Amino acid sequence: MTVSYTLKVADSRFGGFSKLLFRWKGSIYKLLYKEFIVFVVLYTTLSLVYRCLLTEEQKRLYTKVAQYCNRSTDLIPLSFVLGFYVTLIVNRWWAQYTSIPLPDQLMCVISSNVHGKDERGRILRRTLIRYANLSAVLILRSVSTRVLKRFPTMDHVVEAGFMTQDELKKFESLYSDFNKYWIPCVWFTNLAAQARRDGRIRDDVALRLLMDELNLYRAKCSMLFHYDWISIPLVYTQVVTIAVYSFFAFCLIGRQFLEPLEPGQEGDLDMYVPLPTLLQFFFYAGWLKVAEQIINPFGEDDDDFETNKLIDRNLQVSLLSVDDMYQNLPPAVKDKYWNESTAQPPYTVATAAETLKPSFLGSTFDMRVCEDTEQSQLAEASPSMPRIQTPLLSRFFTAASPAISIKNFGRGSRGHPHLRRPRADGGFPSPYPNRSEDPELVAHIEEEEKEDEEMEDEESPASKPATPGLLGVTQPPEISKTQEELPLIQVKSPSSSSLGADQTESWEP
């Protein structure tokens, strides 16, 4: 039976989880106590042999072996291997539970789309839902030991009312080497098609809806079968088991109390009971036992799935929904809040304090917004508005050569004045002649460029001596700043006769 403690942890309080430590059923104590007793007995035996039976020379040798074993425990990645394994097992465990077929959706579709209050209509609805439950019983017999013990043979299934004798004969006459849990699903589809021909299912849309729900139900049965067939690779389970057992085998020897090798050397405190080692065994070995318990949740452990209870519940509620509840409706009347625009259900005295709490409207609902009216004005963005390139970026990226520099590209048109000629009004032509320019934006850009030029003038005073230019030619001091930033590229190799001419041509504005 599944151990449920959800009510005990409904509210967080002092010592909430500590009360669960005193339970026995489904506890780690019940799961681990046998292995724990074996470990304690082996540890005590080795301790007594070391203390009472070994000679001094043998104790020295044992001390070296124990130290080697204690160092070897650090080489086993126990937490890494065991953590991934248990995570995989837990995810698989919950996925298996969600794969258990439940007839709730299917029974609602049958009750609403298979019509007829006469005996024939009632037989059709009950037979359809019984076929679905029969398929679930057959698959659970194949994967669950509890269900197999309840229905050891097909005669027990007939006696329980999931099949008739004629259906059993038809079932056994169909030979197959594989599991035949899908046969009742095929019977379901044929019977539904017959009900459509007879007019019990009034249109093809309803039949399609019925078939879709059956396929989802059958898919869960199939998934349950494949979970039972395809296990976690055996090598993974073996690696984890060997890692845990070898770790504590080294601990049995390496965690013993040892006398010092030298007579004057101070030894460790003799605690007799290795509490940290016992807790470590409790945690790691208990972790492995948890994985061992839930790797197959269809057994008979305390926390395994209650499959027999699920079978009883599914059969009872499904037959009730398609038979007794068919067209059995309470009268439709006006509700209590018919004349009220806002429905407000009453609270009890114990829950009246909840009415004082404001409703949650969103995480930014109570955020304080800037009260400045200028910041709240709407700004219209048009495609003709050019992008602003900040001149501050060019101050951080400067190249060593004045010929090609990132700074020249960062300043836009001022880096290459020969590409854009000034207009008569002193401005520069727009790169988009067909688009209108914003005067305020142009003034803002020119102001930034002017500030940038003034800052650069301060960084490079006029008294700076002449520096050698390209190919070792000295630049005259009267060259303007704009001309210094022109890219100087020599294509031909310089000579003594043409060096001066090339230099003069490159300096011409």
C-alpha positions in Angstrom: 0.0 0.0 0.0 1.3 3.4 -0.9 2.4 5.4 2.2 0.8 8.9 2.0 1.9 11.6 4.4 0.7 14.6 2.4 -1.6 15.9 5.1 1.2 15.8 7.7 3.2 18.3 5.6 0.4 20.5 4.4 1.7 23.3 6.6 5.3 24.2 7.3 5.9 24.3 11.0 8.7 23.7 13.5 9.9 20.1 13.3 7.5 19.3 10.5 9.7 16.7 8.8 11.1 15.4 12.0 7.8 13.8 12.9 8.1 11.7 9.8 11.3 10.2 11.1 9.4 8.0 13.6 7.4 6.1 11.0 8.3 2.5 10.2 6.1 1.6 7.2 7.8 2.7 4.1 10.7 4.2 6.0 14.4 4.0 5.3 14.9 2.0 8.5 12.7 -0.8 7.3 14.4 -0.7 3.9 18.0 -0.7 5.1 18.3 -2.2 8.5 19.5 -5.6 7.3 22.4 -4.2 5.3 23.2 -1.8 8.2 23.4 -4.7 10.7 25.8 -6.6 8.3 28.1 -3.6 7.9 28.2 -2.9 11.7 29.0 -6.6 12.4 31.8 -6.7 9.9 33.3 -3.4 11.1 33.2 -4.7 14.7 34.8 -8.0 13.8 37.8 -6.3 12.1 38.1 -3.9 15.0 38.3 -6.7 17.5 40.8 -8.6 15.4 43.0 -5.6 15.1 42.9 -4.7 18.8 43.2 -8.2 20.3 44.7 -10.7 17.9 47.3 -9.0 15.8 51.0 -8.6 16.9 52.8 -5.4 16.7 54.4 -6.2 13.4 51.0 -7.2 12.0 49.5 -4.0 13.3 52.1 -2.0 11.4 51.3 -3.8 8.2 47.5 -3.4 8.8 48.0 0.3 9.4 49.7 0.8 6.0 46.9 -1.2 4.3 44.2 0.8 6.2 45.8 4.1 5.2 45.9 2.9 1.6 42.2 1.9 1.6 41.2 5.2 3.2 43.0 7.2 0.4 41.4 4.9 -2.2 37.9 6.0 -1.2 38.5 9.4 -2.6 39.0 7.9 -6.1 35.5 6.5 -6.3 33.0 9.1 -7.7 30.2 7.8 -5.6 28.1 10.9 -5.4 28.3 11.6 -9.1 27.4 8.1 -10.3 24.7 7.5 -7.7 23.1 10.9 -8.1 22.6 10.5 -11.8 21.3 7.0 -11.4 18.7 7.9 -8.8 17.6 10.9 -10.8 17.0 8.6 -13.8 15.1 6.1 -11.7 12.8 8.7 -10.2 11.9 10.2 -13.6 11.2 6.8 -14.9 9.1 5.9 -11.8 6.8 8.9 -12.3 6.6 8.4 -16.1 5.4 4.8 -15.4 2.6 6.1 -13.2 1.4 8.6 -15.7 1.3 5.7 -18.3 -1.3 3.8 -16.3 -4.5 3.8 -18.4 -7.4 5.6 -16.8 -10.9 5.5 -18.5 -12.1 8.9 -17.3 -11.9 10.7 -20.7 -13.1 7.7 -22.6 -16.1 7.1 -20.5 -17.3 10.7 -20.8 -17.1 10.4 -24.6 -19.0 7.2 -24.6 -21.7 8.5 -22.3 -22.2 11.6 -24.5 -22.0 10.1 -28.0 -23.4 6.6 -27.8 -27.1 7.1 -27.6 -30.1 5.0 -26.7 -32.0 4.5 -23.4 -33.2 1.1 -24.5 -31.5 -2.1 -23.6 -29.5 -2.2 -26.8 -28.0 1.3 -26.1 -27.2 0.3 -22.6 -25.5 -2.9 -23.7 -23.4 -0.9 -26.2 -22.1 1.6 -23.7 -21.4 -0.9 -21.0 -19.6 -3.3 -23.4 -17.5 -0.5 -24.9 -16.2 0.6 -21.5 -15.8 -3.0 -20.4 -13.5 -3.7 -23.3 -11.4 -0.7 -22.3 -11.1 -2.0 -18.7 -10.3 -5.5 -20.0 -7.4 -4.2 -22.0 -6.0 -2.5 -18.9 -6.4 -5.6 -16.8 -4.6 -7.7 -19.4 -1.6 -5.3 -19.5 -1.5 -5.0 -15.8 -1.4 -8.8 -15.4 1.7 -8.7 -17.6 3.6 -6.1 -15.5 2.3 -6.2 -12.0 2.8 -9.0 -9.6 -0.1 -7.9 -7.5 -2.5 -8.1 -10.4 -1.1 -11.4 -11.5 -1.7 -12.9 -8.1 -5.3 -11.6 -8.2 -5.9 -13.0 -11.7 -3.5 -15.9 -12.1 -5.5 -17.3 -15.1 -7.9 -16.0 -17.7 -10.7 -17.9 -16.0 -10.3 -15.6 -13.0 -10.7 -12.6 -15.4 -13.9 -14.2 -16.7 -15.1 -14.8 -13.1 -14.4 -11.2 -12.2 -16.8 -10.0 -14.9 -14.3 -8.4 -17.3 -14.9 -11.1 -20.0 -17.6 -13.5 -21.0 -17.1 -17.1 -21.9 -17.7 -16.4 -25.6 -15.1 -13.6 -25.5 -12.6 -15.9 -23.8 -13.1 -18.5 -26.6 -12.6 -15.9 -29.2 -9.6 -14.5 -27.4 -7.9 -17.9 -27.1 -8.7 -18.8 -30.7 -6.5 -15.9 -31.9 -3.0 -17.2 -31.9 -0.1 -14.8 -31.4 3.4 -15.1 -30.1 3.1 -11.7 -28.5 1.0 -10.1 -25.7 -2.6 -9.9 -26.8 -3.7 -7.0 -24.6 -4.7 -5.1 -27.7 -7.5 -7.5 -28.8 -10.2 -5.8 -26.7 -9.3 -2.5 -28.3 -9.9 -4.0 -31.7 -13.3 -5.3 -30.5 -14.0 -1.8 -29.3 -13.4 -0.2 -32.7 -15.5 -2.8 -34.5 -18.4 -2.4 -32.0 -18.2 1.4 -32.3 -18.3 1.2 -36.1 -21.4 -1.0 -35.8 -23.0 1.5 -33.5 -22.3 4.2 -36.1 -24.0 2.1 -38.8 -27.0 1.5 -36.5 -27.3 5.2 -35.8 -26.4 5.0 -32.1 -23.4 7.3 -32.9 -25.1 10.0 -34.9 -22.2 11.5 -37.0 -18.7 10.8 -38.0 -17.3 13.6 -35.9 -18.5 11.8 -32.8 -17.0 8.5 -34.0 -13.7 10.2 -34.7 -13.7 11.6 -31.2 -14.4 8.2 -29.8 -11.6 6.6 -31.8 -9.1 9.3 -30.8 -9.8 8.8 -27.1 -9.4 5.0 -27.5 -6.1 5.5 -29.3 -4.8 7.5 -26.4 -6.0 4.9 -24.0 -4.4 2.1 -26.0 -1.1 4.1 -26.3 -0.8 4.2 -22.5 -1.3 0.5 -22.4 1.4 0.1 -25.0 3.8 2.5 -23.1 3.3 0.5 -19.9 4.2 -2.7 -21.7 7.4 -1.1 -23.2 8.5 0.3 -19.8 8.3 -3.3 -18.5 10.1 -4.7 -21.5 12.9 -2.1 -21.9 14.7 -1.7 -18.6 17.5 0.7 -17.6 20.7 -0.8 -19.1 22.1 -3.5 -16.8 25.6 -2.2 -17.0 24.5 1.1 -15.4 22.9 -0.7 -12.5 26.0 -2.9 -12.1 28.3 0.1 -12.1 26.4 1.9 -9.4 26.1 -1.2 -7.3 29.8 -2.0 -7.6 30.7 1.6 -6.8 28.7 1.6 -3.6 29.8 -1.8 -2.4 33.5 -1.2 -3.2 33.4 2.1 -1.4 32.1 0.7 1.8 34.5 -2.3 1.5 37.4 0.1 1.6 35.7 1.9 4.5 35.5 -1.3 6.6 39.3 -1.4 6.5 40.3 2.2 6.1 38.0 3.8 8.7 39.3 1.6 11.6 41.1 3.1 14.6 44.8 2.8 14.1 47.7 3.0 16.5 50.5 5.4 15.5 53.4 3.8 13.6 56.0 5.6 15.7 56.1 5.3 19.5 56.1 9.0 20.2 53.6 10.0 17.5 50.2 11.2 18.5 47.4 9.0 17.2 43.7 9.8 16.4 41.0 9.8 19.0 39.6 6.3 19.5 35.8 6.7 19.3 35.1 2.9 19.1 31.9 3.8 17.2 32.6 5.3 13.8 29.6 7.6 13.7 30.6 9.6 10.5 31.2 6.3 8.7 27.9 4.9 9.8 26.0 8.0 8.7 27.8 7.8 5.4 26.7 4.2 4.9 23.1 5.2 5.9 23.0 8.0 3.3 24.7 6.3 0.3 23.4 2.8 0.9 20.0 4.2 1.6 20.1 6.1 -1.7 20.9 2.9 -3.5 18.0 1.1 -1.8 15.6 3.8 -2.8 16.5 3.3 -6.4 16.2 -0.5 -5.9 12.7 0.0 -4.5 11.2 2.3 -7.2 13.0 0.9 -10.2 10.0 -1.4 -10.7 6.9 0.2 -9.0 4.6 -2.7 -9.9 5.8 -5.0 -7.2 4.7 -5.5 -3.6 6.8 -3.0 -1.7 5.3 -0.4 0.6 5.5 2.4 -1.9 4.7 0.4 -5.1 1.6 1.3 -7.1 -1.7 0.0 -5.8 -2.8 -1.5 -9.1 -5.6 -3.6 -7.8 -7.2 -0.6 -6.2 -6.9 1.2 -9.5 -8.6 -1.7 -11.3 -11.5 -1.6 -8.9 -11.9 2.2 -9.1 -11.7 2.3 -12.9 -14.4 -0.4 -13.4 -16.8 1.1 -10.9 -16.7 4.8 -12.0 -16.7 3.9 -15.7 -19.8 1.7 -15.5 -21.5 4.3 -13.3 -20.8 7.1 -15.9 -22.0 5.2 -19.0 -25.0 3.5 -17.4 -26.6 5.1 -14.4 -25.5 8.6 -15.3 -26.6 8.5 -19.0 -29.2 11.2 -19.6 -29.7 11.3 -15.8 -29.3 15.0 -15.2 -30.4 17.3 -12.4 -32.8 20.1 -13.4 -31.2 23.2 -14.9 -32.2 26.2 -12.8 -31.0 29.7 -12.1 -27.9 29.8 -10.0 -27.5 31.7 -6.8 -25.7 34.6 -8.4 -28.2 35.1 -11.3 -28.9 38.7 -10.5 -25.4 39.6 -9.3 -22.7 41.1 -11.6 -19.9 39.9 -9.4 -20.1 36.5 -7.8 -18.6 36.3 -4.3 -18.8 32.9 -2.6 -19.0 33.1 1.2 -16.1 32.4 3.6 -16.2 30.6 6.9 -14.8 32.2 10.1 -11.6 30.2 9.8 -10.9 31.6 6.3 -12.4 35.1 6.6 -8.9 36.7 6.9 -8.2 35.7 3.3 -10.7 38.4 2.1 -8.4 41.1 3.4 -5.6 40.2 1.1 -5.6 42.1 -2.2 -5.8 40.3 -5.5 -2.6 39.7 -7.4 -2.7 41.8 -10.6 0.9 41.4 -11.8 4.4 41.9 -10.5 4.7 45.4 -12.0 1.3 46.7 -10.8 2.7 48.4 -7.7 5.9 49.7 -9.4 6.5 53.4 -9.0 6.7 55.2 -12.3 8.7 58.4 -12.8 6.5 61.4 -12.3 8.4 63.6 -14.7 6.0 64.7 -17.5 8.8 65.0 -20.0 9.8 61.4 -19.6 6.1 60.3 -20.1 5.6 62.1 -23.4 5.2 60.0 -26.5 8.1 60.0 -29.0 7.3 59.2 -32.7 9.9 57.2 -34.5 10.0 57.5 -38.3 12.0 55.5 -40.9 13.6 58.7 -42.2 15.3 59.4 -38.8 19.0 58.5 -39.1 20.7 56.4 -36.5 22.9 58.4 -34.1 26.5 57.1 -33.8 28.0 58.3 -30.5 31.4 59.9 -30.8 32.4 58.6 -27.4 33.2 55.1 -28.9 36.0 56.5 -31.0 37.9 57.7 -27.9 38.5 54.1 -26.7 39.6 52.7 -30.1 42.5 54.5 -31.6 45.0 53.1 -34.1 48.7 53.7 -34.0 48.8 54.8 -37.7 47.1 58.0 -38.9 46.4 56.3 -42.2 43.8 53.7 -41.2 42.1 54.2 -37.9 38.9 53.0 -36.2 38.5 56.5 -35.0 38.2 57.7 -38.6 35.3 55.3 -39.1 33.7 56.1 -35.7 33.3 59.8 -36.5 31.4 59.1 -39.7 31.9 61.7 -42.5 34.6 63.8 -40.7 37.1 61.0 -41.1 36.9 61.3 -44.9 36.1 64.8 -45.8 36.9 64.2 -49.5 33.9 61.9 -49.7 31.3 64.4 -48.7 31.6 68.1 -49.8 30.0 70.8 -47.7 26.9 72.6 -49.0 26.6 76.3 -49.5 24.9 76.6 -46.1 27.9 75.0 -44.3 26.2 71.6 -43.7 26.7 68.3 -45.3 24.4 66.5 -47.7 22.2 63.8 -46.2 23.0 60.1 -47.2 19.3 59.8 -47.9 18.5 62.7 -50.3 14.8 61.7 -50.6 14.1 61.8 -46.9 13.5 64.8 -44.8 15.9 65.7 -42.0 15.0 66.6 -38.5 16.6 70.0 -37.7 16.8 69.3 -34.0 18.5 66.0 -34.6 21.0 67.5 -37.0 21.8 70.3 -34.6 22.3 67.7 -31.8 24.7 65.7 -34.0 26.7 68.8 -35.0 26.9 69.9 -31.4 28.4 66.5 -30.4 30.9 66.6 -33.3 32.0 70.1 -32.2 32.6 69.0 -28.6 34.5 66.0 -29.9 36.8 68.2 -32.0 37.4 70.6 -29.1 38.5 67.6 -26.9 40.8 66.3 -29.6 42.3 69.7 -30.1 43.2 69.8 -26.4 44.8 66.4 -26.5 47.0 67.3 -29.6 48.3 71.0 -29.1 49.8 73.0 -32.0 53.2 73.0 -30.5 53.6 69.3 -31.0 56.7 68.6 -33.1 56.5 67.2 -36.6 56.3 63.4 -36.7 57.6 61.2 -39.5 54.8 60.2 -41.9 54.5 57.4 -44.3 57.7 55.9 -45.6 59.8 58.1 -43.3 58.9 61.4 -44.8 58.5 64.2 -42.3 55.1 66.0 -42.3 55.2 69.8 -42.2 53.8 71.3 -39.1 51.3 73.6 -41.0 49.2 70.7 -42.2 45.7 70.9 -40.8 44.2 68.3 -38.5 41.7 67.1 -41.1 44.5 66.6 -43.6 46.5 64.5 -41.1 43.7 62.1 -40.7 43.5 61.4 -44.5 44.5 57.8 -45.3 48.0 57.9 -46.9 48.4 54.9 -49.1 51.5 54.5 -51.4 50.9 52.1 -54.2 54.3 52.4 -56.0 57.6 51.9 -54.4 59.3 55.2 -53.5 62.5 56.4 -55.2 64.8 59.3 -54.5 63.6 61.2 -57.6 59.9 60.8 -57.0 59.7 60.8 -53.2 59.3 64.6 -53.0 56.6 64.7 -55.8 54.6 61.9 -54.2 54.8 63.6 -50.8 53.6 66.9 -52.2 50.7 65.3 -54.0 49.6 63.4 -50.9 49.6 66.7 -48.9 47.5 68.6 -51.4 44.0 69.2 -50.0 
